[in-house]
């Protein structure tokens, strides 16, 4: 007879019975949840007594996202490659303005005092020397605000005054109140070389008039009709599918549209193997440029839950988070597709929000109503309640369609064959933390 195998697993650690194992696992899981709940309520009671504990916890628990780790190009090169720069135009404008103000103040101070100082000294070192000499602390505010952290200056001062004292640990950064900053695009900060290179985009003439068509042998007639409701002053003309008909090229269609006073040509592209929209080409007439977008997540308005019906009013336009030269050029393109004077009585707004080079397009109708008792008041960019609208809330109803765009290429002019001469195209060597718009 064979000897029985000895029990290697201690009793109570892993029951052999399946039901008992499940019961033991549920008990362990329940004990962990109870411990987490008790710790959460304990932390809540402590934070109710001392409000600084909650601020310190929120300052430590800042989530790390790809947007927060976004990288920018340090130096810029030739203006011919400006569309490929990943630089924040607004930040550069603020930095340039601060440098000019500091230079003017230095010139004024030098004229009043009449002292000969080295012009090659850095501004921060000059401030430190003035402070060590015992001058007033009010001049500290003039230090360039583009520095990474003002705590470095405080550490330098403390080390110079008390060399034997230990450096204080760096405090965690305070998290700004929500919403932190505005993502609205400032179109007035467009670089001059972009205005010289694309004058028709930055200075459009009159009301827009749009011609909408599709790719060859396309079946997206319903989607094209929806775009005529989305873009004001637009007309849809079918592209012939007859076998013996002449296949008009994009350049010939652009010449036809230009002779009839159209300002923009929009071409809805169909996928090769499915009857869905895969691309959107926008040609600024009469001489370009030609923008190539891809379309994803197309949803018609009638398929949205709780959707509304469009009324045909001229919409308001919101452009969010277009920060680089390429982003500003794209923002001006979409600005040229809508009339400059919206009809406010229609309460229709179109939003184009850029995030990680994806442009999310939405259309809503808004209404102002009284705030409910369970709702919070409207806060500004500084996190404080906006005065005058404490009891007012805005309601939104989506009209559709909703879709997502991604810019792939910007062609130079209107070409016989797309992609021959291009101003910008997406790079193959993609860095995940570097964005083009």
Secondary structure, DSSP 8 states (H G I E B T S, - for coil): --------S-TTTS-SSHHHHHHHHHHHHHHHHHHHHHHHHHHHHHHHH-HHHHHHHHHH-----TTTT----SS---GGGGGG----HHHHHHHHHHHHHHHHHHHHHHHHH-----TTS-HHHHHHHHHHTT--GGGGGGS-TTSS-THHHHHHHHHHH-TTS------------SS-S--B--GGG--HHHHHHSHHHHS--SS--EEEEE-TT---HHHHHHHHHHSTTEEE------TTS----HHHHHHHHHHTT--EEEEEEE-SSSSSEEEEEEEETTT--EEEEEEEEEE-GGGSTT---------EEEEE---SHHHHHHHHHHHTTS-SS--GGG-EEEEEEEETTEEEEEEEEEEEEE--TTS---B-TTSSB-TT-TTEEEEEEE-S-EEEEEEEEEESS--SSTTSSEEEE--SS--TT----
